[in-house]
Amino acid sequence: FQYLESLGTGGEFGLLTRRRATLTAAAFRDVVTVPTTSTNGWVLRSYVSNCGTLLLRIDDDPAVSVEKDATLVVRPGETLSARCALSATEANPIGYFMFNEQ
C-alpha cells in the first residue's frame, strides 16, 4: 500500500513539480533551472498555455517546438525557457509546466 500511495502522491516517475511562467512572443522567459544536486535531471511531462504553440529552449540552444506528449529531459544545471510562437491573443499569456524530478 505504501508503494501505491507513493505513486498517487509523487507520480509514476518521481516527485511532480509544477512551474508557472509569464510568456511573451518577444523574448524567452525562464521556466526552471534544474538544481545541480539533481541526480538525473527533470523530465518535462506536460504543459499548457493560453498562447497557442510554445517554443522551448535549453540554455542558449536554438528554439524548438515540442509536441505535448514528447518527453524532454532537462539535465542538472540547465535552464528551460519558453516563449509564445506568435503574438498571444490573451492579455497575460501564461504557461504551466509539469516536471518529474528524477
N, C-alpha and C positions, 0 to 999 in steps of 0.2 A: 504493500500500500504506500509506503514512503516513496518508492520509485514512481508510481503513478501520480502521486501528489506533486513530485518534483517536475514531472512533465507538464502538469497543468499550470504550475506557477512559474516555471523557468523556460518553457518552450522545449521542443524536442532536441535542440542542439545547444543549449546553454541559456544563460540569463538573457531575457529580452530587454532591449533598451530602445526607447522612443526618443527621437530628436526632432525638434521643430526648427525651421529656418524661414526667415522672411526672404522672399525671392524677388528678383527683377530680371528683365531681359538685358539690361545694360551691363551687368557685372556678376561674376560668380560670388556666391556667399558661402562661407564655411558652414558645413553641417556638423562635422565631427572630426576631431583629431584623436586617433586611437592611441591610448596610453602605451608608452614604450614597455610597460610591465605586462602587457597582454601577451599571452603565450603564442597564439596563432593568429592574432588579428580579430577583426569583427567581420561578420558576414551580413551584407545588406539583403534582407529578406523581402521587403516590400516598401513601397512608398505611395503616397497620394499627394496630389497638389490641385490647386484650383486655377492653375495657369496653363493647362494642357501639357504638351510634351516638355519634358525636362532634359537638360543637358547636364551630364555629370563629368567630373574630372577628379583625378587623384593627384595631389600636389600640383605641379605645373605641367602635367601631361596634357596632350590635346583632349578636347572635349569629345564625349561620346554620348549618343542617345542609348538608353538601356531599356530593354523590354521589362515590363513589371515582373515577369516571372523568372528573369535571368538572375543568376547568383553572382554577386560581386564581392570579392574579399578585399578588405582594406587592412593592410598589414600594420603591425606596431610602428608608431611614429608617423604614419601617413595621414594626410588630411583629405577628406572627401568634401568637395564643393559642388554646388548646384546653381543653375540659373534657368529661367524660363527660355524656351527656344524662340518665342516670339513675344511681342508686347502682350502683357496679360490684360484680359478684359476685366478682371477683378481689381478693385481699388487697392487692396492689400493682399497680393498673392503670397501664399504660404505653402510650405510643404512639410509633410510628416514622414519620417524615415524610421523604419523598424530594423534593428540590428540584433543578431545573436552574438553575444560576446563569447569568444572561444577561449 
